[in-house]
Amino acid sequence: MAKERIIPIFIPHLGCPHRCVFCNQNSISGEQVPVTPRTAAETLKAGLSKLGGESAQAAFYGGSFTAIPAAEQEAFLQAVQPFLQSGKLTGLRVSTRPDCIDGETLARLRAGGVQTVELGAQSMDGEVLRMSRRGHTAEDTERAAGLVRAAGFRLILQMMTGLPGDSREKALETGRVLAALQPDGVRIYPAVVLRDTALFELWRRGEYEPQSVEAAAELCGELLEIFHEAGIPVIRTGLNPSEDLGGGQAAAGAYHPALGEMARSRFLYQRAKRVLAGVPEGSDAVLGVRREWVSPMIGQKRENIRKLQAEFGLHSLRVRPVFPDGGEIVLLEVAKPF
């Protein structure tokens, strides 16, 4: 099944009561002019015209939508109604902070046609949240997630890695805690040092060591395993290459256009190791995987194939697509060469 398109409407800093150390939302969204309900409607018209009748959802991203004054929330939601009522849009989603969710707010979102709420948890470690100047607690995230689910919305949780005070162990624990909240999906964003942010100043003074791309890919691969085992889809790993980070705004940190593919490759490498355990040395082996897993299973420049062949002493290793939808890695063939 084709993935439904999302038309983003970026509302940088609208409603945000805090400026987190990593945040320069104008750099991420590329948005330089104030967003109004009228310009939001124009964005939707332009986005829909490019899709040629393909179904899509609208999304208010960038700022904390539910921290905007209620009257402004209503105005933005009203601007979307004609598109929802005509069937041009199939749904609406908003992103916000965990400490900006309550019953009254969720009722307003429901009346406005919102189906999905994305919460920026970022971390479930108190020290990481404090050092990142998030202004909310892990308990706020747990409370908000419960309210969102109880109100019947789809829940998406966002987490980050490599924040000040973070570590591999803390990030993995954040992944486990978020998985236990049973969201409908997660996004994983390794921290990127953007210019004109507090994080940039910390890095420039030598008070912050950003994650490397390689370290982020390894860690994200472990997080993919946690969420995969919990049956939770990972919607995105790493910032979208289309986001405006190529013009020198990304000064350091784990920004790479293929980061998601690199993380999936490491996740699949570990799963393949378990499948190949016990295969006799010198064998010709064939792994069967989901169709969309073939490329990351092979790895960039066939890295996974080379490593697995060396580790298990295989004569050859091939990968074949066998599951059109879902499915796992399986060992299709094992044979000794003549």
Secondary structure, 3 states (H helix, E strand, C coil): CCCCEEEEEECCCCCCCCCCCCCCHHHHHCCCCCCCHHHHHHHHHHHHHHHCCCCEEEEEECCCHHHCCHHHHHHHHHHHHHHHHCCCCCEEEEEECHHHCCHHHHHHHHHCCEEEEEEEEECCCHHHHHHCCCCCCHHHHHHHHHHHHHCCCEEEEEEEECCCCCCHHHHHHHHHHHHHCCCCEEEEEECEEECCCHHHHHHHCCCCCCCCHHHHHHHHHHHHHHHHHCCCCEEEECCCCCCCCCCCCEEEECCCCCHHHHHHHHHHHHHHHHHHCCCCCCCEEEEEEEHHHHHHHHCHHHHHHHHHHHHHCCCEEEEEEEECCCCCCEEEEEECCC
